[in-house]
Each structure stands twice: as structure tokens, then as C-alpha cells.
Amino acid sequence: MVTAFNKYKAQRDKAAAKEGQAAVPMRKRTKAEAIANSIAMMAEKIDDLEFPDFTAEDRTLLIDAMNAFKEILDPAITRAVKNKKKPV
């Protein structure tokens, strides 16, 4: 996702240069955009993992961390879809 955005930004700037315009200034990202970007970067890192390169202990650590993330993510997605606040 981050790579796709950077490609889009480069294409946009290149098109603006062809038309003799200055590159469009970037606006400040919203909190949601920043969080989505962070999640996308984490997803890319997880996707790029080569698990055979890790020791058994490291794999267990990664599995535990990913399971914990999944346990948090599933209810968060449900709350987002229903537009609900986190229960106290």
C-alpha cells in the first residue's frame, strides 16, 4: 500500500512536470490515514517474513505476537463496521 502510494505520488509529480505545473503540495495526513499507513507497512513486513530463517524461539515469539494482534484486530473491525466505541 505504501509502495503503491509512492508510485502514485511519483506519477502525479511527473504528470504535473510534463504540463509545466509545479508538483502538488502534500496535505497533512489525517489520523486515520497515518494509522492505515502504519498497518499497511506492518502487513508488508509480515508478508515478507521468511519463517524458516528464524529460530524456533523467534517463530514462537512472532506467532504469539501475530495471534495477539489478530485477537485485537477482529473485534476492532467489528466495532468499525458497526461504528461503535470500544467497551469500557
MDTraj code that builds the backbone (N, CA, C; nanometers):
import mdtraj as md
import numpy as np

residues = "MET VAL THR ALA PHE ASN LYS TYR LYS ALA GLN ARG ASP LYS ALA ALA ALA LYS GLU GLY GLN ALA ALA VAL PRO MET ARG LYS ARG THR LYS ALA GLU ALA ILE ALA ASN SER ILE ALA MET MET ALA GLU LYS ILE ASP ASP LEU GLU PHE PRO ASP PHE THR ALA GLU ASP ARG THR LEU LEU ILE ASP ALA MET ASN ALA PHE LYS GLU ILE LEU ASP PRO ALA ILE THR ARG ALA VAL LYS ASN LYS LYS LYS PRO VAL".split()
xyz = np.array([
    [0.0820, -0.1185, 0.0000],
    [0.0000, 0.0000, 0.0000],
    [0.0867, 0.1254, 0.0000],
    [0.1903, 0.1253, 0.0841],
    [0.2795, 0.2404, 0.0902],
    [0.3514, 0.2556, -0.0427],
    [0.3983, 0.1435, -0.0973],
    [0.4680, 0.1472, -0.2254],
    [0.3750, 0.1969, -0.3351],
    [0.2518, 0.1510, -0.3324],
    [0.1543, 0.1957, -0.4333],
    [0.1314, 0.3455, -0.4225],
    [0.1229, 0.3968, -0.3005],
    [0.1029, 0.5402, -0.2823],
    [0.2237, 0.6178, -0.3331],
    [0.3436, 0.5698, -0.3031],
    [0.4641, 0.6384, -0.3506],
    [0.4714, 0.6385, -0.5025],
    [0.4304, 0.5287, -0.5662],
    [0.4267, 0.5233, -0.7122],
    [0.3255, 0.6242, -0.7654],
    [0.2084, 0.6308, -0.7012],
    [0.1067, 0.7267, -0.7417],
    [0.1598, 0.8683, -0.7297],
    [0.2254, 0.8986, -0.6188],
    [0.2793, 1.0328, -0.5953],
    [0.3829, 1.0682, -0.7020],
    [0.4708, 0.9730, -0.7353],
    [0.5723, 0.9976, -0.8374],
    [0.5078, 1.0212, -0.9740],
    [0.4066, 0.9431, -1.0083],
    [0.3371, 0.9607, -1.1358],
    [0.2661, 1.0952, -1.1404],
    [0.2068, 1.1340, -1.0301],
    [0.1362, 1.2625, -1.0229],
    [0.2347, 1.3778, -1.0433],
    [0.3504, 1.3696, -0.9768],
    [0.4504, 1.4744, -0.9904],
    [0.5078, 1.4786, -1.1321],
    [0.5256, 1.3605, -1.1921],
    [0.5783, 1.3539, -1.3290],
    [0.4783, 1.4143, -1.4275],
    [0.3507, 1.3833, -1.4096],
    [0.2473, 1.4389, -1.4972],
    [0.2395, 1.5900, -1.4819],
    [0.2527, 1.6391, -1.3592],
    [0.2495, 1.7836, -1.3359],
    [0.3687, 1.8506, -1.4026],
    [0.4854, 1.7850, -1.3989],
    [0.6053, 1.8413, -1.4609],
    [0.5896, 1.8479, -1.6132],
    [0.5275, 1.7457, -1.6724],
    [0.5039, 1.7457, -1.8175],
    [0.4146, 1.8619, -1.8586],
    [0.3190, 1.8930, -1.7746],
    [0.2257, 2.0005, -1.8051],
    [0.2801, 2.1362, -1.7639],
    [0.4020, 2.1387, -1.7124],
    [0.4636, 2.2650, -1.6749],
    [0.4132, 2.3203, -1.5426],
    [0.3492, 2.2370, -1.4657],
    [0.2980, 2.2802, -1.3366],
    [0.3940, 2.2360, -1.2273],
    [0.3850, 2.3032, -1.1166],
    [0.4625, 2.2607, -1.0002],
    [0.3949, 2.1379, -0.9412],
    [0.4727, 2.0571, -0.8712],
    [0.4165, 1.9404, -0.8046],
    [0.3127, 1.9851, -0.7030],
    [0.2091, 1.9073, -0.6909],
    [0.1016, 1.9406, -0.5974],
    [0.1530, 1.9206, -0.4553],
    [0.1433, 2.0218, -0.3708],
    [0.1923, 2.0044, -0.2340],
    [0.1090, 1.9018, -0.1592],
    [0.1737, 1.8269, -0.0744],
    [0.1049, 1.7250, 0.0035],
    [0.0358, 1.7904, 0.1229],
    [-0.0859, 1.7495, 0.1493],
    [-0.1563, 1.7984, 0.2665],
    [-0.1191, 1.7104, 0.3851],
    [-0.1447, 1.7597, 0.5033],
    [-0.1163, 1.6832, 0.6230],
    [-0.2107, 1.5637, 0.6285],
    [-0.1555, 1.4476, 0.6614],
    [-0.2374, 1.3271, 0.6694],
    [-0.3276, 1.3317, 0.7924],
    [-0.4430, 1.2704, 0.7779],
    [-0.5333, 1.2593, 0.8914],
    [-0.4844, 1.1466, 0.9814],
    [-0.5398, 1.1402, 1.1020],
    [-0.5037, 1.0341, 1.1957],
    [-0.5362, 0.8976, 1.1350],
    [-0.6511, 0.8868, 1.0695],
    [-0.6908, 0.7597, 1.0076],
    [-0.5932, 0.7196, 0.8970],
    [-0.5501, 0.8170, 0.8164],
    [-0.4535, 0.7864, 0.7098],
    [-0.3204, 0.7408, 0.7679],
    [-0.2763, 0.8038, 0.8753],
    [-0.1499, 0.7656, 0.9388],
    [-0.1577, 0.6243, 0.9957],
    [-0.2694, 0.5923, 1.0600],
    [-0.2868, 0.4581, 1.1161],
    [-0.2948, 0.3548, 1.0046],
    [-0.3717, 0.3849, 0.8996],
    [-0.3836, 0.2922, 0.7866],
    [-0.2474, 0.2689, 0.7215],
    [-0.1673, 0.3736, 0.7107],
    [-0.0342, 0.3614, 0.6531],
    [0.0531, 0.2713, 0.7402],
    [0.0462, 0.2892, 0.8705],
    [0.1247, 0.2063, 0.9625],
    [0.0827, 0.0593, 0.9537],
    [-0.0472, 0.0356, 0.9468],
    [-0.0965, -0.1019, 0.9343],
    [-0.0493, -0.1632, 0.8027],
    [-0.0539, -0.0856, 0.6951],
    [-0.0088, -0.1354, 0.5646],
    [0.1393, -0.1692, 0.5669],
    [0.2195, -0.0851, 0.6326],
    [0.3632, -0.1130, 0.6417],
    [0.3875, -0.2405, 0.7230],
    [0.3116, -0.2575, 0.8322],
    [0.3262, -0.3773, 0.9135],
    [0.2855, -0.5008, 0.8335],
    [0.1782, -0.4889, 0.7572],
    [0.1319, -0.6011, 0.6752],
    [0.2378, -0.6412, 0.5727],
    [0.3027, -0.5429, 0.5112],
    [0.4095, -0.5727, 0.4154],
    [0.5248, -0.6445, 0.4830],
    [0.5625, -0.5991, 0.6022],
    [0.6722, -0.6632, 0.6755],
    [0.6367, -0.8068, 0.7114],
    [0.5128, -0.8291, 0.7561],
    [0.4704, -0.9644, 0.7907],
    [0.4686, -1.0517, 0.6665],
    [0.4190, -0.9976, 0.5560],
    [0.4130, -1.0732, 0.4310],
    [0.5523, -1.1117, 0.3813],
    [0.6511, -1.0279, 0.4082],
    [0.7877, -1.0528, 0.3614],
    [0.8678, -1.1469, 0.4523],
    [0.8112, -1.1865, 0.5664],
    [0.8844, -1.2723, 0.6585],
    [0.9156, -1.4078, 0.5958],
    [1.0359, -1.4520, 0.6152],
    [1.0782, -1.5861, 0.5735],
    [1.0947, -1.6674, 0.7016],
    [0.9894, -1.7383, 0.7405],
    [0.9877, -1.8057, 0.8687],
    [1.0976, -1.9106, 0.8859],
    [1.1400, -1.9820, 0.7811],
    [1.2496, -2.0772, 0.8007],
    [1.3816, -2.0104, 0.8445],
    [1.3943, -1.8791, 0.8213],
    [1.5163, -1.8087, 0.8612],
    [1.5230, -1.7821, 1.0113],
    [1.4133, -1.8018, 1.0832],
    [1.4085, -1.7735, 1.2254],
    [1.4281, -1.9005, 1.3070],
    [1.4778, -1.8814, 1.4283],
    [1.4885, -1.9940, 1.5202],
    [1.3483, -2.0322, 1.5670],
    [1.3371, -2.1477, 1.6278],
    [1.2079, -2.1923, 1.6795],
    [1.1548, -2.0934, 1.7833],
    [1.2424, -2.0418, 1.8669],
    [1.2007, -1.9448, 1.9684],
    [1.1488, -1.8157, 1.9037],
    [1.2194, -1.7692, 1.8012],
    [1.1771, -1.6471, 1.7319],
    [1.0436, -1.6675, 1.6601],
    [1.0263, -1.7845, 1.5989],
    [0.8994, -1.8132, 1.5327],
    [0.7851, -1.8150, 1.6342],
    [0.8100, -1.8744, 1.7502],
    [0.7080, -1.8767, 1.8551],
    [0.6735, -1.7355, 1.8989],
    [0.7742, -1.6511, 1.9139],
    [0.7524, -1.5112, 1.9511],
    [0.6679, -1.4394, 1.8458],
    [0.7013, -1.4584, 1.7191],
    [0.6253, -1.3955, 1.6109],
    [0.4822, -1.4479, 1.6046],
    [0.4659, -1.5776, 1.6211],
    [0.3320, -1.6369, 1.6188],
    [0.2473, -1.5810, 1.7323],
    [0.3053, -1.5733, 1.8528],
    [0.2326, -1.5179, 1.9676],
    [0.1936, -1.3723, 1.9422],
    [0.2852, -1.2938, 1.8870],
    [0.2575, -1.1523, 1.8600],
    [0.1493, -1.1373, 1.7538],
    [0.1554, -1.2195, 1.6481],
    [0.0541, -1.2109, 1.5426],
    [-0.0825, -1.2566, 1.5932],
    [-0.0852, -1.3598, 1.6774],
    [-0.2126, -1.4040, 1.7349],
    [-0.2713, -1.2972, 1.8254],
    [-0.1876, -1.2302, 1.9044],
    [-0.2355, -1.1223, 1.9902],
    [-0.2915, -1.0087, 1.9054],
    [-0.2231, -0.9756, 1.7972],
    [-0.2703, -0.8711, 1.7074],
    [-0.4045, -0.9101, 1.6450],
    [-0.4147, -1.0359, 1.6045],
    [-0.5389, -1.0849, 1.5443],
    [-0.6541, -1.0767, 1.6443],
    [-0.6285, -1.1113, 1.7713],
    [-0.7324, -1.1059, 1.8742],
    [-0.7806, -0.9628, 1.8968],
    [-0.6932, -0.8657, 1.8791],
    [-0.7312, -0.7251, 1.8922],
    [-0.7988, -0.6763, 1.7649],
    [-0.7478, -0.7199, 1.6506],
    [-0.7949, -0.6708, 1.5220],
    [-0.9373, -0.7152, 1.4894],
    [-0.9700, -0.8409, 1.5150],
    [-1.1037, -0.8918, 1.4807],
    [-1.2154, -0.8116, 1.5483],
    [-1.2112, -0.7900, 1.6805],
    [-1.3173, -0.7087, 1.7418],
    [-1.3132, -0.5622, 1.6958],
    [-1.1935, -0.5116, 1.6663],
    [-1.1828, -0.3728, 1.6200],
    [-1.2510, -0.3558, 1.4846],
    [-1.2365, -0.4536, 1.3974],
    [-1.3027, -0.4479, 1.2667],
    [-1.4543, -0.4486, 1.2853],
    [-1.5017, -0.5346, 1.3738],
    [-1.6462, -0.5394, 1.4023],
    [-1.6954, -0.4053, 1.4537],
    [-1.6206, -0.3452, 1.5475],
    [-1.6591, -0.2138, 1.6005],
    [-1.6587, -0.1088, 1.4910],
    [-1.5612, -0.1128, 1.4028],
    [-1.5519, -0.0149, 1.2942],
    [-1.6722, -0.0277, 1.2004],
    [-1.7074, -0.1504, 1.1668],
    [-1.8203, -0.1733, 1.0763],
    [-1.9494, -0.1237, 1.1395],
    [-1.9640, -0.1481, 1.2690],
    [-2.0863, -0.1062, 1.3398],
    [-2.0779, 0.0375, 1.3918],
    [-1.9624, 0.1025, 1.3712],
    [-1.9412, 0.2404, 1.4168],
    [-1.9666, 0.2532, 1.5675],
    [-1.9062, 0.1632, 1.6429],
    [-1.9232, 0.1602, 1.7880],
    [-1.7927, 0.1964, 1.8577],
    [-1.8037, 0.2482, 1.9804],
    [-1.6861, 0.2760, 2.0618],
    [-1.6413, 0.1494, 2.1315],
    [-1.5148, 0.1483, 2.1722],
    [-1.4596, 0.0354, 2.2458],
    [-1.5287, 0.0264, 2.3815],
    [-1.5768, -0.0931, 2.4188],
    [-1.6414, -0.1060, 2.5502],
    [-1.5418, -0.0816, 2.6624],
    [-1.5916, -0.0218, 2.7673],
    [-1.5050, 0.0140, 2.8812],
    [-1.4977, -0.0976, 2.9797],
])
top = md.Topology()
chain = top.add_chain()
for i, resn in enumerate(residues, 1):
    res = top.add_residue(resn, chain, resSeq=i)
    for name in ("N", "CA", "C"):
        top.add_atom(name, md.element.get_by_symbol(name[0]), res)
traj = md.Trajectory(xyz[None], top)
